[in-house]
Amino acid sequence: MTSSLFIGLAALFVLAAIGVPIAISMALAGFLGFGLVVGWPGALSMVGQTAFDTAFSYNLAILPLFILMGNFITRARLSEDLYSAAYSFVGHLRGGLALSTLMACTGFSAVCGSSLATAATMSRVTMPSMRKFGYKDSLATGAIAAGGTLGILIPPSVALVLYGLMTNTDIDKLFIAGIVPGLLGLGFYCAAAYLVAVFDPAAGPPGERTSWPERLRVMRRVWGVATLFLVVIGGIYLGVFTSTEAAGIGAGFACVFAIVRGGMGVRECFEVLVETARMTAMLFIVVIGALIFSNFVNVGGLLQALEAWVKVMNLSPTEVLVGVLVVYIVLGLVLESMSMMLLTVPIFFPLMMNYGFDPIWFGIIVVVVTEISLITPPLGMNIFVLRATLPDVATNTIVRGVLPFVVADVFRLALLAAVPIITLFLPNSL
C-alpha cells in the first residue's frame, strides 16, 4: 500500500472521527489522496468534473422522483389502512399485532423506499394498538424497527439505486432482484416475532378476531398501494418502461393518489416538494463525495493491494465472501448504514467481480447487510428514530426488542449468500 493511499484513508477516518459529515469526509479524503497520486491540478479537475457529471446525470433523476413518490404516499396517510388490513387477517394470532406491523411496514416500504420514514410513520400508527392489547414495549418496538429496514430493499429502493449508479449495474434488475429477498425477510421477521410471543406469552397476547365481511371492507381501502406497486414494478419487469421512467410515472400517480385519498392541498404539495428537494440535495452531496473517494481508491492502488493480500493468504472465493460479510457486520456496529455502503462498495465491488461473483447478487447482499446495520446497536439508525418518536421507551428496551430480528436477519443473509439463485431467479427471467 503506497504512502499516498495510506494518507488518504487515514484522512477519511480522522475527519469522520472528529464529526465531519461523511459526505464531506469522503470528498476531502478523496481529493487529498487523488492530489498526492496524480497531482493537484488533476485533483481539482476531477472534483469539478465529478460534481458536474453527477448533477446533470439522467440516471440520477430516478432519485428525486422516487423520493417524491415516497413523500406523496406518506402524505396520503396510507399507513393506517395497511395496518388495518394486515391486522384483520393475523391480529387474532399470538403476536398478531407484531405480525400486522411487519406486514404493514412491508406494504408501506414497497411504495415509500425509505427505512427511516417507514419506522417513524409506523411507530405512530401501530404502537398505540399494541399497547392497548398489553404488548411489551420490547417486542412492539423491535417489530417496528425491523419492519422499517425492508424499506431499503423492497423496490423502489434508494440504496439499490445508489449501488447501481456506483457500480454501473442494471437498476431495473436490481429492483426485481430485491423482491424475493425482501419477502423472505418478512417471513423471517414474522417467524422471529411469533417465536418471541410463544416463548413469552405476555410479550404478544392475541388481539380480536375480524370477520370476513370486515376483512373484505378493509382490503378495498388499500387498492392504491397495490396498484402503484404493480404499475411501477410490473412496468419495469414487463419492459414497458425503464426504472427512471417508472419513477416519473410513480411520482405522478402518487401525487394524484395523495390529492384524492389524503386531501392534499397546495400548501401540503409545496411542503412535499421542498422536503424532496432537501433530501435530494443531501443525497447528491453524499453521492458526489462517494464518487470522489471512489476515484481516489481506483488510482491509489487499493484494489491491487487487496488482491495481492488475498493471493498471499491463498483464500478461496468462499473465504473472501465470508471475510467481506464479516467486515460489513463489524462496520455496521460503528458506522451509519448508508455511509458504510458508500464507503465500502468502491473497495469491495471490484474485488468481488474479480472472483466471479454476480453484481446483481452482490448488490442485494450489500443492502441486506446494510439492513442489519439499521437495527444493530449502538448506531442502528432505526433505533434512534424510535427513540425520538417514542421518548417514553428506554433505549435498552428497543435494543432488547430488535435482537431476535437481528438473529433472523443473519440467518437470511446466510441463506442468500449460500443459495444465489433465490436472488437471481427473477432478474434472470427479464
PATORBA-62692 format. One record per residue: x, y, z of N, C-alpha, C in turn; residue in three letters. Coordinates in steps of 0.001 Angstrom, whole numbers, plus 500000, padded with zeros to 6 digits. Each point is the difference from the previous one (the first is absolute). Layout:
N
XYZXYZXYZALA
...
//
This chain:
430
500851498806500000499149501194500000500887501244500000MET
499792500878499037500835501189499872499722500986501128THR
500958500917500203499839500990501068498821500927499730SER
499777500369498733498881500882499681498659499330500291SER
499926498698499736498769499268500302499775499961501511LEU
501054499771500744499896499984501456499569501369500532PHE
500577501071499444499661501352500454498531500315499712ILE
499531499636498808498613500262499640499019499267500894GLY
500265498711500268499118499221500857500045500509501446LEU
501197500351500460500123500539501361499231501311500133ALA
500076500848498952499274501272500030498496499763500099ALA
499508498989499280498567499687500047499563499636501421LEU
500736499096500635499591499545501330500170501092501054PHE
501029500836499853500187501090500957498861501010499879VAL
499656500375498764498921500957499791498667499459500522LEU
499729498728499716498753499400500485499988499927501527ALA
501171499708500597500066499854501451499767501315500729ALA
500387501117499389499824501297500674498652500628499689ILE
499142499267499293498635500463499803499716500699498699GLY
500928499992499056499745500588498688498987499111499270VAL
498952500564499389499025499181499273500688499063499018PRO
499445498780499881500674498964499224500174500401498539ILE
499033500742499441500131500424498604501209500918499824ALA
500160500955500913501142500915499937501293499247500276ILE
499970499059500940501195499206500312500474499223498782SER
499066499358499304500382499231498806500533500912498912MET
499361501147499802500443500919498953501395500549500303ALA
500232500434501240501308500560500355501091498936499946LEU
499722498809500543500993498931499967500292499572498569ALA
498944499896499186500207499639498602500804501037499244GLY
499705501282500234500745501082499354501464499985500436PHE
500247499849501305501364499979500515500790498828499424LEU
499405498792500054500703498833499482500232500078498500GLY
498975500441499254500133500119498549501094501010499648PHE
500036501112500756501020501010499750501392499476500246GLY
500193499192501040501313499441500296500449498996498936LEU
499036499286499405500338498985499005500174500613498612VAL
499030500811499587499961500506498625500558501416499892VAL
499786500802501019500371501411499955498794500872500311GLY
500265501196500529498908500859500444499159500561498857TRP
500580500402498853499136500429498885499046498891499558PRO
500519498764499949499147498874499631498916499738501019GLY
500338500189501287499009499789501050498892501038499910ALA
500374501278499778498986501047499859499094499731498807LEU
500590499579498898499215499695498802499062498824500254SER
500501498964500701499177498825500296498807500361500867MET
500196500826501029498914500391500879498937500783499238VAL
500433500963499194499044500794499229499234499172498998GLY
500692499099499311499344499174498990499029499013500645GLN
500395499441501149499124499058500692498714500677500462THR
500138501187500592498825500738500463499088500366498833ALA
500590500438498893499203500399498826499272498794499411PHE
500741498913499783499392498815499386498894499428500876ASP
500184500033501324498984499467500907498739500852499979THR
500178501307500060498851500902500044499154499917498732ALA
500642499720498856499277499973498725499800498578499473PHE
500133499018500866499834498614499584498520499656499843SER
499644499482498836498614499575499771499631498844500920TYR
500964499087500215499703498837500841499673500405501428ASN
500613501075500482499749500436501373498634500668500166LEU
499319500275498905498654500575500106499047499066500723ALA
500355498724500046499148499028500673499913500275501493ILE
501058500571500585500021500231501446498927500994500458LEU
500003501243499479498971500931500478498588499550499665PRO
499824499284498894498655499563499626499461498943500966LEU
500843499044500372499544498993500962499838500601501394PHE
500854500952500369499831500688501282498679500765499999ILE
499698500663498879498743500732499873498814499058500130LEU
500086498841499354498922499018500085499786499562501444MET
501091499710500714499887499590501389499396501069500886GLY
500383501257499763499458501095500809498502500199499756ASN
499572499858498743498567500103499705499221498880500691PHE
500554498778499963499325498868500621499892500194501509ILE
501054500546500605499959500265501432498897500997500327THR
499834501020499151498947501000500219498605499422499811ARG
499904498911499256498689499417499714499421499221501177ALA
500766499897501090499545499306501208499553498566499693ARG
500833499324499218499692498636499605500375498994501078LEU
500881500388500914500531499061500984498900499408500877SER
498997500821500382498927499498500856499214498890499310GLU
499715500183498717499235498991499262500790498707499834ASP
501308500126499754500836498812499860500023499207501302LEU
500118500702501104500030499315501297498656499334500291TYR
498906500682499705498674499427500234499786498754499149SER
500465500043498738499837498847499120500792498804500513ALA
501245500239500416500813498906500519499419499458501305ALA
499552500898500866499449499580501292498748499151499828TYR
499190500321499000498751499263499816500244498520499716SER
501161499641499474500285498610499656500811499268501074PHE
500925500685500661500891499292500928499964500559501415VAL
499199501036500248500004500632501314499552499096501123GLY
499203498962499689499486499118501050501011498945500431HIS
501129499890499299501029499025500354500844500517501156LEU
500722499094500654500931500440501028501123500792499333ARG
500228501174500499500954500885499337499450500596498724GLY
498680499926499807499387500406498746500170501474499672GLY
499985500852501018500167501426499722501417500304499532LEU
500987499266500516501371500147499511500103499510498558ALA
499313498891499694499976499501498623499321501026499080LEU
498907500595500474499306501019499210500913501192499736SER
500765500381501012500941501118499848501033499697498928THR
500548498789500031501017499617499015499414499992498590LEU
498781499481499845499368499968498678499687501403499511MET
499508500860500905499702501377499604501268500747499622ALA
501086499748500722501281500621499650500453499565498613CYS
499781498724499674500379499504498679499207500706498911THR
498686500118500189499178500679499006500347501471499869GLY
500247500655501133500331501422499957501355500227499348PHE
500976499161500325501335500169499429500022499712498505SER
499022499198499535499960499681498571499707501223499133ALA
499424501044500591499739501220499230500657501220500625VAL
500691499796501112500658501125500673501493500032499689CYS
500681498850500140501416499926499662500938500497501068GLY
499505500350501181500848500536501057499781499215501293SER
501074499456500544499901499262501256499646500915501155SER
500641501156500061499779500908501117498566500532499984LEU
499495500352498809498623500489499900499008498906500375ALA
500286498763499581499110498888500340499949499787501505THR
501171499976500648500040499784501448499305501137500748ALA
500260501248499594499397501140500690498488500018499834ALA
499521499725498785498563500039499728499271498868500726THR
500535498782499890499308498856500577500042500012501527MET
500997500663500598500034500076501464498798500775500528SER
499585501024499263498845500796500439498688499258499761ARG
499994499128498990498765499312499636499770498756500848VAL
501045499214500209499829498664500587500262499936501501THR
500821500892500515500358499913501424498777500154500926MET
499071500929499743498826500097500880499179498720500053PRO
499831499329498856499222498755499986500691498909500800SER
501317499868499842500706498947500729499990500262501501MET
500088501244500393499913500312501425498594499743500536ARG
498990500249499176498616499761500413499776498534500346LYS
500623499093499242499828498571500225501074499428500928PHE
500812500858500624500934499543501017501306499458499492GLY
500405500361498786501277499535499475501155500646500766TYR
501051499229500200501200500563500591500648500969499018LYS
500531501092500536500629500995499139501167499415499213ASP
500674499004500537501151499422499308499573499337498687SER
498975499153500035499536499343498773499387501023499048LEU
499236500940500530499344500991499151501023500845499243ALA
500964500561500715501005500849499343500930499176499124THR
500297498761500404500843499147499171499360499713498651GLY
498693499727499998499287499730498749499976501235499101ALA
499793501176500594499962501237499200501373500284499397ILE
501053499886500822501349500283499514500407499024498904ALA
499711498704500204500367499000499009499188500167498715ALA
498704500215500132499164500196498814500440501193499189GLY
500472501034500672500463501181499285501198499747499123GLY
500842499015500350501201499749499199499673499538498586THR
498811499397499818499634499495498674499869501125498981LEU
499936501246500478499845501129499090501168500217499074GLY
501201499510500360501146500211499117500258498809499091ILE
499176498952500087500186498838499141498847499810499028LEU
498772500040500510498849499823499122499891501216499085ILE
499952499779498692499961501147499077498710500791500112PRO
500090501330499733501192500749499591500939500270501168PRO
501285499804499799500978500090501071501086501000499630SER
500167501026500830501054500977499771501374499343500100VAL
500155499066500949501284499321500173500382499217498745ALA
499034499315499383500294499257498770500328500945498844LEU
499336501147499965500314500991498962501445500471500157VAL
500403500334501222501368500465500238501014498917499654LEU
499720498769500388500908498897499649500115499857498485TYR
498850500051499309500022499872498547500782501108499328GLY
499859501232500494500715501120499409501497499918500272LEU
500381499560501185501415499929500357500719498869499280MET
499275498953499614500640498816499421499604499765498547THR
499182500908499437499507499834498617499256498675499833ASN
499195499671501003499188498790499968498567500364499630THR
499348499128499245498645500241499514499033500204501180ASP
499459501208500138499100500303501120498681499243499867ILE
499517499825498768498767499234499809500125498602500596ASP
501115499326499706500197498646500515500221499999501506LYS
500650501040500516500170500099501442498648500108500697LEU
499105500799499439498662500136500583499276498658500017PHE
500018499304498873499314498711499926500651498993500952ILE
501330500062500104500715499061500871499684500227501469ALA
499582501200500379499729500287501403498671499467500505GLY
499112499558499092498655499606500425500023498743500864ILE
500596498914499482499990498733500742500784500104501311VAL
501230500555500021500676500166501307499217500872500970PRO
499275501005499479499186500829500876498866499221500630GLY
499302499209499187498920499166500533500547498915500928LEU
501185499490499670500645499028500881500318500639501351LEU
500443501263499963500252500718501243498741500146500826GLY
498874500297499343498718500082500712499677498672500665LEU
500211498901499288499721498680500571500859499700501215GLY
501295500313499913500899499759501132499625500891501184PHE
499642501247499722499597500909501073498727499508500686TYR
499028499556499204498751499494500581500269498765500859CYS
500895499126499533500345498825500797500639500407501324ALA
500872501015499960500650500469501226498976500579500965ALA
499072500823499497498973500596500865499097498931500594ALA
499617499016499197499117498943500492500694499177501080TYR
501291499672499802500721499212500992500161500770501310LEU
500241501313499906500090500812501212498690499930500767VAL
498875500109499285498684499963500656499688498618500559ALA
500501498940499352499765498639500498500783499750501283VAL
501283500396500008500838499761501176499695500975501138PHE
499433501147499672499611500973501024498587500482499675ASP
498970499227500404498619500352499630499584501404500411PRO
500591500519501068499633501350500426500535501073499070ALA
500984499645499173500587500998499105499071500356498851ALA
499212499022499535499142500258498847498684499256500074GLY
499081500391500867498697499318500090499198500197498713PRO
499091499077499698499204500122498772498998501143500079PRO
499642500536498836498995501045499924498637499420499689GLY
499128500827499510498636499563499695499923499455498578GLU
499171498971499827499810499414498676499083500893499162ARG
500336500136498724499234500849499088499151499131499076THR
498771500385499772499108499236499131500412500177498541SER
499568499058499164500346500065498579499400501218499302TRP
498767500381500254499488501234499373500850501222500347PRO
500457500077501255500836501131500401501363499925499305GLU
500546498787499842501271499839499295499901500502498564ARG
498928499628499331499824500427498614499815501513499913LEU
499316500576500961499796501444499994501326500737500179ARG
500838499506500907501296500635500240500914499837498790VAL
499968498832499367500878499757498857499705500949498848MET
498746500421499861499654500910498916500651501370500174ARG
500448500305501222500583501313500254501489500058499681ARG
500611498860499660501443500007499708500275499733498519VAL
499000500245499166500209499764498575501086500923499441TRP
500165501163500597500950500977499464501425499506500026GLY
500431499455501151501384499548500117500251498806499081VAL
499004499107499884500169498849499112500099500439498547ALA
499150500940499611500029500493498626501314500696499681THR
500449500855500924501243500734499768501184499057499878LEU
500079499009500892501106499041499941499975499209498701PHE
498809499545499600499892499213498767500347500825498772LEU
499592501276499989500314500858498860501502500218499883VAL
500640500338501121501428500320499970500840498756499730VAL
499843498982500830500840498810499870499559499134498827ILE
498680499875499804499526499218498856500423500598498686GLY
499971501341499895500444500652498770501459499766499717GLY
500838500012501050501429499729499818500214498546499586ILE
499334499088500707500193498575499738499562499628498585TYR
498892500580499530499478499675498672500692500779498892LEU
500900500925500372500719500763499000499200501130499392GLY
498924500410500650499178501094499490500748501319500116VAL
500743500185501104500795501202500168501201499695500891PHE
500988500904499982501201499837500808499728500421501439THR
500984499760500864499830500364501406499863501515500167SER
500720500785499197499884501455500089498610500452499567THR
499497499425498901498640500330499565498973499533501024GLU
500264498849500619499085499495501022499947500940501194ALA
501142500611500334500030500946501114499112501206499709ALA
500066500510498771499150501129499626498528499636500020GLY
499665498834499446498608499546499988499513499780501429ILE
500838499385500829499617499752501386499784501282500776GLY
500877501010499781499840501278500697498698500683499596ALA
499663499964498693498757500599499535498780499293500563GLY
500034498672499990498888499217500547499858500269501498PHE
501117500054500723499958500236501439499444501386500322ALA
500311500992499154499476501351500200498477500002499889CYS
499487499362498955498549499916499828499362499238501157VAL
500647498919500407499476499187501095499966500803501304PHE
501063500785500264500049500798501216498921501075500001ALA
499707500574498825498952501026499906498627499388500240ILE
499753498842499353498686499364500108499816499335501360VAL
501024499258500416499882499195501232500292500817501254ARG
500988500892499939500421500704501191499530501429500093GLY
499302500491498971499531501373500033501121501019500002GLY
501099499716499313501145500892499988499684501260499211MET
500309501168500586499774501272499345501285500605499471GLY
499924501262499577501152500682499415501118500135501017VAL
499655500351501228501031500184501029500733498688500286ARG
499228498923500148500625498712500275500871499546498828GLU
499546500271498773500784499643498817501328500754499989CYS
499957501282500347501227500796500068500950499437501052PHE
499466499598501142500835499422501054500659498701499530GLU
499248499182499262500557498760499467501144500297499032VAL
499803500983499129501032500345499028501262500518500688LEU
499815500831501029501159500533500732500744498877500709VAL
499262499105500651500634498881500695500732499087499019GLU
499409499776498839500655499180498978501285500652499524THR
499958501319499775501207500714499563501092499917501062ALA
499615500122501266500983499935501083500647498615500068ARG
499177498964499940500537498643500064500847499678498781MET
499578500489498829500763499761498777501365500672500065THR
500037501236500472501276500712500117500949499265500937ALA
499473499510501124500836499257500938500558498742499353MET
499158499270499270500459498777499351501023500284498908LEU
499778501049499225500935500322498931501376500359500569PHE
500025500722501114501276500333500623500724498729500445ILE
499247499067500581500595498738500427500523499219498804VAL
499217499949498910500413499271498808501267500617499399VAL
500047501317499906501185500667499448501222499695500863ILE
499846500091501317501114499671500886500465498568499828GLY
499045499063499867500358498592499823500714499770498677ALA
499565500675498938500639499832498700501412500582499987LEU
500199501122500689501352500570500107500919499025500738ILE
499498499450501103500793499030500745500250498749499164PHE
498996499579499213500164498826499141501088500231498953SER
500053501195499433501052500308499028501377499903500641ASN
500127500469501237501275499895500712500368498540500244PHE
499020499187500403500253498584500242500516499325498730VAL
499424500378498850500398499389498731501434500337499634ASN
500389501283500142501355500398499592501030499716501087VAL
499525499801501246500936499789501100500516498584500127GLY
499392499063499280500488498625500012499486499151501144GLY
498871500401500613499478499213501111499535498622499540LEU
499354499946498829499532498710499486501181499060499782LEU
501067500518499398501171499160499755500602499504501317GLN
499991500891501014500529499593501304499142498909500622ALA
498668500133499880499106498972500535500190498673499275LEU
500101500050498671500183498778499220501313499315500364GLU
501041500796500181501299499424500367499925499329501366ALA
499297500647500931499866499422501340499195498707499964TRP
498932499985499192499175498798499895500810498858499399VAL
500840500307499005500820498952499389501032499465500982LYS
500584500883500784500974499565501007499329499081501019VAL
498780500348500384499268499189500970499434498726499378MET
500020499932498654499496498832499270498548499694500372ASN
499147501045499931498600499856500377499162499561498807LEU
499024499143500247499052499597498968498927501068499857SER
499221499980498897498902500973499860499025499964501172PRO
499696498811500512499080499903501133500581500671501237THR
501292499799500229500643500632501158500046501511499849GLU
500211500471498766499980501451499751498616500562500304VAL
498942499302499544498630500445500255499719500053501498LEU
500366498960500725499767499973501446500750501151500669VAL
501240500248499565500772501099500569499356501346499765GLY
499486500218498782499339501262499673498748500185500853VAL
499206498922500161498778500090500801500326500287501464LEU
501054499387500515500399500260501389500398501463500163VAL
500751500529499025500395501411500055498773500899500006VAL
499020499678499147498776500798499950499259499975501338TYR
499885498825500596499264499889501255500713500768501109ILE
501322499919500037500763500734501016499874501507499771VAL
500106500435498742499866501426499715498608500512500344LEU
499000499123499867498641500402500330499805500348501458GLY
500926499548500852499914500326501423500426501429500292LEU
500821500576499109500600501306500305499752501049498918VAL
499434499608498848499766500948498923498517500072499671LEU
499539501183499613498630500177499504499859499232498692GLU
498820499423499768499800499004498941500358500503498606SER
499434501145499592500256500478498646501458500400499827MET
500593500576501017501415500359499939500858498752499822SER
499656498950500732500737498748499886499947499460498582MET
498831500049499391499852499489498642500814500821499003MET
499900501318500097500702500863499054501514499916500170LEU
500464499742501204501433499885500246500570498687499480LEU
499239498926500157500563498680499744499783499482498575THR
498917500409499364499718499481498660501140500287499011VAL
500573501225499960501127500221499075501200499105500274PRO
500129499524501244501145499161500351499719498532499714ILE
498829499516500431499722498571499931499418499554498658PHE
499278500887499297499345499572498768500996499478498956PHE
501080500734499678500951499450499004500610498681500450PRO
500293499878501298500576498757500504499048498832499791LEU
498715500206500325499016498928499851499786499639498536MET
500040501000499115499836499709498570501185499193499463MET
501193500285500494501174499245499572499925498538500409ASN
499228499725501042499827498620500441498755499349499405TYR
499359500681499045498923499388499238498619500059500626GLY
499810500840501009498671500116500602499103500882499132PHE
498702499707500027499028500748499196499763501382500606ASP
500048501075499197499812501348500559498595500243500540PRO
498986499399499368498627500145500511499883499349501373ILE
500484498780500085499944499266501271500785500725501083TRP
501196500487499679500808500684501007499321501291500459PHE
499309500680499094499277501205500386498924499710501037GLY
499264498920499810498966499626500973500647499612501333ILE
501112499278499946500705499622501228500437501241500762ILE
500543500993499286500453501236500644498830500707500679VAL
498857500070499320498845500696500566499440499226501200VAL
500011498673499941499535499206501142500896500244501214VAL
501321500040499774500913500298501117499750501409500518VAL
499704500920499086499676501366500408498722500022500831THR
499033499161499631498778499863500801500325499590501431GLU
500892499028500140500368499529501335500591501146500819ILE
500821500836499347500638501100500731498979501034500474SER
498840500072499353498968500952500409499413499679501369LEU
500088498732500424499439499627501297501066499407500923ILE
501277500197499637501082499481500824500532501102500902THR
499927499819501324500557501011500895501533500030499877PRO
500668501123500300499406501188500621499511501061499015PRO
500287499850498678499693501077499064498888499655499024LEU
499142499021500321498888499678499117499045501179499874GLY
499844500519498784499237501223499799498524499831500360MET
499437498811499740498590499792500343499777500024501513ASN
501016499606500758499904500088501458499902501459500427ILE
500807500864499372499959501421500332498673500627499581PHE
499454499567498867498720500533499538498905499676501013VAL
499962498758500463498983499617500981500227500696501332LEU
501258500205500351500278500712501253499469501429499927ARG
500048500591498791499515501374499839498484500063499950ALA
499371499024499331498542500030499860499292499414501219THR
500715499185500783499421499392501207500914500313501182LEU
500022501251500449500957500395501043499775499313501341PRO
498825499412500216499744499341501276500514498564500040ASP
500577499515498889500560498646499943501519500095500123VAL
500571499265500939501440500045500225500759499363498841ALA
501209500483499750500806499483498899500312498521500181THR
500311499588501225500323498584500219498799499090499748ASN
498790500540500173498792499223499672499901499768498506THR
500272501049499215499964499856498539501088499037499543ILE
501195500133500569501109499122499625499653498550500311VAL
499426499754501167499606498634500360498935499474499036ARG
499130500869499532498946499574499088500491499658498614GLY
501053500665499521500461499758498628500912498789499891VAL
500539499512501110500983498908499922499456498742499310LEU
498749499533500285499502498826499255499931500249498498PRO
499726501228499602499912500310498571501386500090499364PHE
500991500412500768501383499977499499500422498555499731VAL
499665499099500918500311498584499803499308499476498749VAL
498722500361499810499272499573498803500670500535498747ALA
500482501228500044500673500586498847501297499280499675ASP
500737499589501011501249499270499772499719498672499296VAL
498925499318500416499620498754499328499603500266498547PHE
499261501084499763499617500323498623501234500310499159ARG
500941500768500558501232500328499286500765498737499628LEU
500098499062500935500710498751499725499315499216498879ALA
498667499975500012499255499275498968500199500641498634LEU
499913501328499920500167500690498724501424499854499473LEU
500983499996500908501389499848499579500272498581499512ALA
499376499021500637500251498604499650499227499566498760ALA
498839500622499750499144499586498867499708501232499139VAL
500906500397499116499804501216499199498779499965499094PRO
499526498803499613498873499915499073498745500610500600ILE
499899500057501342498843500638500642499912501455499569ILE
501144500651499911500053501407499606499919500175498499THR
500616499098499245500200500220498562498897499428499125LEU
499077499231500570498977499355499165499161501042499243PHE
499462500964500700499143500986499337500770500904499023LEU
501139500585500389500700500843499023500499499226498792PRO
500351498731500166500435499207498853498880499704499033ASN
498743500142500466498862499751499123499596501242499218SER
500638501147500266499674501230499281500354499833498517LEU
//
